[in-house]
Amino acid sequence: LSLIDGVVELTAAEQTETLQSGEQGTVAPGQRPKKSALLNANSVIQWALYYPAVVDLDEIGLSTQEKQTFSESLNAYRSGDLLLALANYPETRQAATDAERVLRASLLLAAGQAERTEADLRALSSESAPARALREMMATVRNERPEVRSTPDTASEWMARSYSLQARSELNEALAAARSATVKSPQFGAAWIRMAELEFSFGRTPEALTAL
């Protein structure tokens, strides 16, 4: 049990240890709890962090054949069913192109599998805008300062920038970034949802409903 915040009593083998914030408890069969410091919280909780979908699939550059091959996965992603999108991707397939690697990385990250996402991004022969968006999104979720190289030029980059701006409490700018994503890609449903949630965070319910 890794405790990020709070107090927990952990009991086993008729022994109790009280965990405070930043501590970790381990229990083996038939043994009392053992307490230690939680040295790297990010390494413990990374797998469970929420990564929203930020990549516009139309910006990946898939070939016509690839679009046909992954049509079920693409359709599920576009409909918002991110877990089904990953489930519909052939598990044992070896990605043959950078575009397919970015597609798989997008599916993996949306399912919270950041380490496998990084492996696909490292395998790229050249970095694309959607790949940069994924890297910025991962840095933001990990509470790291993203490496911001330039003004976004794609809907995917604007989406990732919206989240990194929100993480810095720059909410007006985050909303403007989400709006830019909808302008770049009017058919990108995740961008409209992002815009709606930010409008709603300002209490502008009619504007949020319009976006939805």
Secondary structure, DSSP 4 states (H G I P E B T S, - for coil): -EESSS-EEEEETTEEEEE-TTEEEE--TTS--EEEE---HHHHHGGGS-------GGGS---HHHHHHTHHHHHHHHTT-HHHHHHTS-TTPPP-SHHHHHHHHHHHHHTT-HHHHHHHHHT-SS--HHHHHHHHHHHHHTT------S---SHHHHHHHHHHHHHTT-HHHHHHHHHHHHHH-TT-HHHHHHHHHHHHHTT-HHHHHHH-
